[in-house]
Amino acid sequence: MTRIAFVASEIGPARDALCELSERYGNVPLEEAEVIVALGGDGLMLQTLHGTMHLDVPVYGMNRGTVGFMMNGFDAENLLERLAEAEETVIHPLHMTAETPDGKLHEALAINEVSLLRAGPQAAKLKITVAGRVRMEELVCDGALLSTPAGSTAYNYSAHGPILPIGSDVLALTAIAPFRPRRWRGALLPMNATVRFDVLEADKRPVRADADSRPVQSVVAVEIRSEPHVRRRLLFDPGHGLEERLIREQFI
């Protein structure tokens, strides 16, 4: 891989790395690249994955941000060798269709998760339907989310949801601060399941939907399914891929 497109976040270390690496290896337009190298943190990685959905090009991240869970370590040396030896992980996003009170449908893809969050002072009330069958008539909560394996260590984990192995064909449905049922901790669902949330008392208890932090305000219903026809290719240094990171995270 010699045709590299570099992208970087706006923070100083990322911009400095962009200048250094572009001078060393060149920097081609995204449409001409064999590989995209993202310089920043996990936010920049998600931004890059969303912004290049139309390109079947692998993305190799180097951490110039904070956590960098989806990134490799930064080193300006031997980049071509690292790219040649990198291991590929393919992930599939979630597809969200959110309905607002005016009847409009808003669609978006999410690499990590789709979340529903209360947008007012009162708790949300959600009805949950899985594969056409109502599974919970009323969940009173601050919100709920559906997470992919790749996103299971992000918001899902912060909400006490399970970490999912990267190769597992399951999604994590996790409640956010549930009040009723008080002890409900969520569910593991098949990857091909369609999950629907209906917002109860939507006027009194407004809810917004987020697909990887891309918000739709005041939703009345949200339907989520996996999108197997869209794939995003991530590259990791050998022995440091998502599978290893997800396992390691459970022993910290």
HURAVEN-V55585 format. One line per field, one symbol per residue. ss: DSSP state (H for helix, E for strand, C for the rest). phi: phi as a letter, one per 30 degrees, with the letter a starting at -180 (. if undefined). psi: psi as a letter, one per 20 degrees, with the letter a starting at -180 (. if undefined). A space follows every 10 residues. Layout:
# HURAVEN-V55585
ss = ???
phi = ???
psi = ???
This chain:
# HURAVEN-V55585
ss = CCCEEEEECC CHHHHHHHHH HHHHHCCCCH HHCCEEEEEE CHHHHHHHHH HCCCCCCEEE EEECCCCCCC CECCCCCCHH HHHHHCEEEE ECCEEEEEEE CCCCEEEEEE CCEEEEEECC CCCEEEEEEE CCEEEEEEEE ECEEEEECCC CCCCHHHHCC CCCCCCCCCE EEEEEECCCE CCCCCCEEEE CCCCEEEEEE CCCCCCEEEE ECCEEECCEE EEEEEECCCC CEEEEECCCC CHHHHHHHHC CC
phi = .cccccbbdd deeddddedd ddddcibcde dcddaccccl cdddddeddd dbedccbdcc cbdbccdidc ccddaddhdd ddddcdccbc bcdcccbccc edidcccacb dcacbcbdcb dcddbbccbb hicdcbdacc adlabccded cdcceedddi dddcedcdcb cccbdchdcb ddcdcjacbe ecdccbccdd hdddbdbccb chicdbdhdc abcbbdcddc bbcccbdeib ddeddddddd cd
psi = oiopppqqri qghghghggg hhhgirorqg iiqhqpopob ahghgggggh ikhipmpqpo qpokcfgkhj qrqppiqkgh hghhiqpppp qprqppoppr hjiqppqqqp gfrpqppqja iqqqpppppp ljpphohoop riaqqpqrgh jijchghhjk rqppqhjqlq qpopqomqgp phjpjaqpqq hjqpppppoq lhghmqqqpp oljoqoqmqh qpppqqniip qppqpqqpjk ahgghhghhi j.
